[in-house]
Protein backbone atom coordinates (compact mmCIF):
# COMPACT_ATOMS: atom_id res chain seq x y z
CA UNK A 1 0.00 0.00 0.00
CA UNK A 2 1.60 3.41 -0.93
CA UNK A 3 2.80 5.71 1.83
CA UNK A 4 0.53 8.74 2.29
CA UNK A 5 2.07 12.12 3.34
CA UNK A 6 0.56 13.83 6.38
CA UNK A 7 1.28 16.86 8.54
CA UNK A 8 4.55 16.57 10.56
CA UNK A 9 4.27 15.49 14.19
CA UNK A 10 6.06 13.35 16.74
CA UNK A 11 4.49 10.44 18.61
CA UNK A 12 5.95 8.23 21.31
CA UNK A 13 4.79 4.64 21.11
CA UNK A 14 5.97 1.17 21.94
CA UNK A 15 7.97 1.26 18.73
CA UNK A 16 9.65 4.59 19.57
CA UNK A 17 9.18 8.16 18.27
CA UNK A 18 7.22 8.55 15.08
CA UNK A 19 7.92 11.26 12.53
CA UNK A 20 5.08 11.65 10.08
CA UNK A 21 5.65 13.13 6.61
CA UNK A 22 5.86 16.84 6.02
CA UNK A 23 4.74 18.87 3.04
CA UNK A 24 6.82 18.94 -0.15
CA UNK A 25 10.14 20.71 0.08
CA UNK A 26 12.05 22.90 -2.32
CA UNK A 27 15.76 23.15 -2.93
CA UNK A 28 17.64 24.79 -0.07
CA UNK A 29 20.67 27.06 0.09
CA UNK A 30 24.10 25.39 -0.17
CA UNK A 31 25.03 23.38 2.91
CA UNK A 32 28.05 24.56 4.96
CA UNK A 33 31.21 22.51 4.82
CA UNK A 34 32.30 21.33 8.29
CA UNK A 35 35.47 22.90 9.57
CA UNK A 36 38.55 21.07 10.85
CA UNK A 37 38.76 19.69 14.37
CA UNK A 38 41.47 18.72 16.78
CA UNK A 39 41.81 15.19 18.11
CA UNK A 40 40.64 16.31 21.55
CA UNK A 41 37.45 17.96 20.33
CA UNK A 42 34.34 15.79 20.83
CA UNK A 43 32.10 15.00 17.89
CA UNK A 44 28.84 17.03 17.83
CA UNK A 45 25.65 15.85 16.26
CA UNK A 46 25.63 18.34 13.36
CA UNK A 47 28.43 19.96 11.28
CA UNK A 48 29.11 23.65 11.16
CA UNK A 49 31.81 26.12 10.02
CA UNK A 50 34.65 27.35 12.17
CA UNK A 51 38.38 27.00 12.84
CA UNK A 52 37.83 24.17 15.32
CA UNK A 53 35.35 21.33 15.22
CA UNK A 54 31.95 22.91 16.02
CA UNK A 55 29.77 22.13 18.99
CA UNK A 56 25.97 21.86 18.77
CA UNK A 57 23.83 24.85 19.84
CA UNK A 58 22.58 22.91 22.86
CA UNK A 59 23.79 19.73 24.53
CA UNK A 60 21.72 16.76 23.42
CA UNK A 61 20.69 14.32 26.12
CA UNK A 62 22.65 11.07 26.01
CA UNK A 63 21.57 7.77 27.52
CA UNK A 64 21.67 7.73 31.29
CA UNK A 65 24.49 5.53 32.66
CA UNK A 66 23.17 2.24 33.87
CA UNK A 67 20.11 2.42 31.63
CA UNK A 68 18.71 -1.11 31.34
CA UNK A 69 19.53 -2.67 27.99
CA UNK A 70 15.93 -3.81 27.71
CA UNK A 71 14.93 -0.16 27.28
CA UNK A 72 16.93 -0.06 24.05
CA UNK A 73 15.46 -3.19 22.53
CA UNK A 74 13.35 -2.64 19.44
CA UNK A 75 11.08 -4.73 17.25
CA UNK A 76 13.39 -5.45 14.32
CA UNK A 77 10.99 -7.65 12.39
CA UNK A 78 8.59 -4.93 11.21
CA UNK A 79 9.87 -1.36 11.44
CA UNK A 80 7.37 1.44 11.08
CA UNK A 81 7.94 3.29 7.79
CA UNK A 82 7.41 7.04 7.49
CA UNK A 83 7.75 9.16 4.36
CA UNK A 84 8.86 12.80 4.25
CA UNK A 85 8.30 14.13 0.71
CA UNK A 86 11.31 16.10 -0.50
CA UNK A 87 13.14 16.91 -3.69
CA UNK A 88 16.58 15.43 -4.27
CA UNK A 89 18.08 18.82 -3.37
CA UNK A 90 16.02 19.07 -0.18
CA UNK A 91 16.37 15.48 1.06
CA UNK A 92 19.43 16.16 3.24
CA UNK A 93 17.73 19.08 4.97
CA UNK A 94 14.62 16.96 5.52
CA UNK A 95 16.75 14.21 7.06
CA UNK A 96 18.48 16.71 9.37
CA UNK A 97 15.09 18.00 10.51
CA UNK A 98 13.97 14.44 11.23
CA UNK A 99 17.10 13.88 13.33
CA UNK A 100 16.37 17.04 15.32
CA UNK A 101 12.76 16.00 15.95
CA UNK A 102 13.85 12.56 17.14
CA UNK A 103 16.49 13.95 19.49
CA UNK A 104 14.08 16.56 20.85
CA UNK A 105 11.52 13.81 21.51
CA UNK A 106 14.01 11.87 23.63
CA UNK A 107 15.74 9.51 21.22
CA UNK A 108 19.36 8.82 22.11
CA UNK A 109 21.83 10.02 19.44
CA UNK A 110 23.28 6.52 19.19
CA UNK A 111 19.86 5.18 18.18
CA UNK A 112 19.99 6.99 14.83
CA UNK A 113 21.64 6.08 11.53
CA UNK A 114 21.43 8.43 8.52
CA UNK A 115 22.07 7.09 5.01
CA UNK A 116 22.29 8.99 1.73
CA UNK A 117 21.76 7.59 -1.76
CA UNK A 118 23.68 10.29 -3.63
CA UNK A 119 26.00 12.99 -2.31
CA UNK A 120 27.55 12.28 1.08
CA UNK A 121 26.09 14.03 4.11
CA UNK A 122 28.55 16.78 5.13
CA UNK A 123 29.26 14.99 8.40
CA UNK A 124 30.14 11.73 6.67
CA UNK A 125 32.55 13.54 4.37
CA UNK A 126 33.96 15.49 7.32
CA UNK A 127 34.56 12.41 9.47
CA UNK A 128 36.08 10.45 6.60
CA UNK A 129 38.64 13.24 6.18
CA UNK A 130 40.20 11.97 9.43
CA UNK A 131 40.61 8.48 8.03
CA UNK A 132 38.60 5.31 7.65
CA UNK A 133 39.74 3.90 11.00
CA UNK A 134 38.52 6.88 13.02
CA UNK A 135 35.30 7.04 11.02
CA UNK A 136 34.35 3.40 11.65
CA UNK A 137 35.49 3.59 15.26
CA UNK A 138 32.70 6.12 15.80
CA UNK A 139 30.26 3.70 14.21
CA UNK A 140 31.40 0.89 16.51
CA UNK A 141 31.15 3.14 19.58
CA UNK A 142 27.48 3.77 18.77
CA UNK A 143 27.14 6.79 21.02
CA UNK A 144 26.22 9.42 18.42
CA UNK A 145 24.23 9.86 15.22
CA UNK A 146 26.15 8.12 12.43
CA UNK A 147 26.11 9.26 8.79
CA UNK A 148 27.01 6.99 5.88
CA UNK A 149 26.78 7.10 2.10
CA UNK A 150 25.53 4.50 -0.35
CA UNK A 151 29.00 2.96 -0.75
CA UNK A 152 29.12 2.12 2.98
CA UNK A 153 25.46 1.21 3.44
CA UNK A 154 26.15 -2.53 3.47
CA UNK A 155 28.70 -2.18 6.27
CA UNK A 156 26.60 -0.35 8.86
CA UNK A 157 24.91 -2.21 11.71
CA UNK A 158 21.27 -2.22 12.77
CA UNK A 159 20.05 0.77 14.77
CA UNK A 160 16.58 1.48 16.20
CA UNK A 161 15.98 4.36 13.76
CA UNK A 162 17.29 4.60 10.20
CA UNK A 163 16.80 7.74 8.12
CA UNK A 164 17.41 7.66 4.37
CA UNK A 165 17.88 10.84 2.33
CA UNK A 166 17.09 9.98 -1.30
CA UNK A 167 19.26 12.75 -2.71
CA UNK A 168 20.07 11.23 -6.08
CA UNK A 169 22.37 8.51 -7.31
CA UNK A 170 21.66 5.12 -8.83
CA UNK A 171 21.98 3.23 -5.54
CA UNK A 172 18.64 4.33 -4.08
CA UNK A 173 16.80 0.98 -4.46
CA UNK A 174 19.62 -0.97 -2.80
CA UNK A 175 20.04 1.57 0.01
CA UNK A 176 16.30 1.65 0.72
CA UNK A 177 16.04 -2.14 0.83
CA UNK A 178 19.07 -2.41 3.10
CA UNK A 179 17.82 0.40 5.32
CA UNK A 180 14.54 -1.44 5.96
CA UNK A 181 16.53 -4.48 7.08
CA UNK A 182 18.68 -2.37 9.43
CA UNK A 183 15.87 -0.35 11.03
CA UNK A 184 14.96 -1.85 14.37
CA UNK A 185 11.82 0.21 15.02
CA UNK A 186 11.48 3.11 12.59
CA UNK A 187 12.51 3.79 8.99
CA UNK A 188 12.16 7.39 7.81
CA UNK A 189 12.64 8.07 4.09
CA UNK A 190 13.09 11.60 2.73
CA UNK A 191 12.61 11.92 -1.00
CA UNK A 192 10.27 11.61 -3.97
CA UNK A 193 7.16 9.63 -2.90
CA UNK A 194 6.74 7.87 -6.26
CA UNK A 195 10.34 6.72 -6.32
CA UNK A 196 10.19 5.53 -2.71
CA UNK A 197 6.88 3.70 -3.15
CA UNK A 198 8.25 1.91 -6.20
CA UNK A 199 10.83 0.28 -3.91
CA UNK A 200 9.10 0.04 -0.52
CA UNK A 201 5.41 0.34 -1.32
CA UNK A 202 4.83 -3.36 -1.87
CA UNK A 203 6.26 -4.19 1.53
CA UNK A 204 4.35 -1.58 3.53
Secondary structure, DSSP 8 states (H G I E B T S, - for coil): ---------EEEETTEEEE-------------------TTS---SS---SSS----SS------TT--GGGG----SS-EEEEEE--TTTHHHHHHHHHHHHHHTT--GGGEEEEESSS--HHHHHHHTT-HHHHHHHHHH--S-EEE-GGGTTT---EEEEEEE--SSS-HHHHHHHHHHHEEEEEEEEE-HHHHHHHHGGG-
